[in-house]
C-alpha cells in the first residue's frame, strides 16, 4: 500500500514540557478541527492504522489526511513508523493524557 505522506517526518519534534502553555495550546488547536478529532478518536479505538486506512474510514482523501497528520504529529499527538512504503500511525496516548491532566492542576 503506497503512502503519499513522504514529506511527513517519522519522528515528531521533541516535546520539552507538556505542561507548558504553548505546547498545550498547540495540542488543543490540533484537536479543534473536527476531522483531526475524528482521526484521534479512530486511533484511540485502534492500536495502529495506515494513512490509507484512516483516510478511508474518516472519508477524506489521502492528501487531506497527510495535511491533518502533519498537524497532529507537530502537536505530538501521533507517532508514525514506516514499514516498507507504508506509514503507520498511532495515538501518542501519553501526550494526550498528560495534557488533559495538566488541566486539573
N, C-alpha and C positions, 0 to 999 in steps of 0.2 A: 504494500500500500504506500504509494509515494506521497510525501507531505510537501506542501508549498511553503512552509514556515521556516525555510532555511536561514533567514536572517535573524531569527529569534535565538538568543544565546541559550545554551543548555543550562547554565548555572545562573541563578538570579543574583543581582547585585547584593553585596553584603549588607545585612541589616544590623546596624550597630546597637540601637536601643529601640526595642519595640514600643516601649512606653513613651518615647518622645512624641510630642505633639505633632511634629512634621510627619513622622512615619505613620502614626495613627490616622492623620488626615489623608495621607496617600492611600491607605487601606480602605477607609470609608469612601473615598472618592471612587476607587475602583469598584466597590460594591454598590455604588449609587446607580449604576446603569442596570436596567432590568435584564439585559442579555447576559452581562457578566455575572449577575446574581444567579441566574439560571445555570450558568456554567459551574459556578461554585457549588450550588445545590446538587447538581448532577455528579460532580466529583466527590462530594461528601457521601453520596449514596453508592459510589463505585470506587474501588481502590485506585484504579488507573485506567485511562482511556486514551486512544489515539485522537489526534486532532480531527481526523475524518469522522470518527465515531461521534465525537462531541458535536461537530457541525451538523451532522445528520440528525441527531436527537434533539438539538436545540432548534433546528430548522433554519440554519444560516449557511452561507457559502463558506468554503474553507478559507478563502481570502479574508472574509469578515472575522472568522474565528481567529486567524493569525493576528489581526489587529487587537482583538479583545484579549487574547492570551498574552500579548506583549505587555499590556497594561497590568494584567493580573500578575505576571512574572515580575515586573518592575516594583510592584507593591509587596512582593514576597509571598503572595497568596498561593501560588502554584509552583511545583517543581516539574522540570522537564528532563527526560532522559531519552537518548537516541539509541535505537536498535535498528541497524541497517539503515533504510531510508525513512523509517517511521519514528516520529517523536511521540512519546507517551507522556501524558500529563497526569499529575496527582495533586490533590489539595495539600497544602502545607498547613496541616491542622494545628501545629504548634504556634505558628504565627497568628493565625486567626484566634485561637484560644487565648493567647497572651494579650492580644489587642482588646478582646472583649473583657477579659479580666481586669485590664487597666481602668475600665470604666467604674469598677466597683471601689477602687482605691480612693 
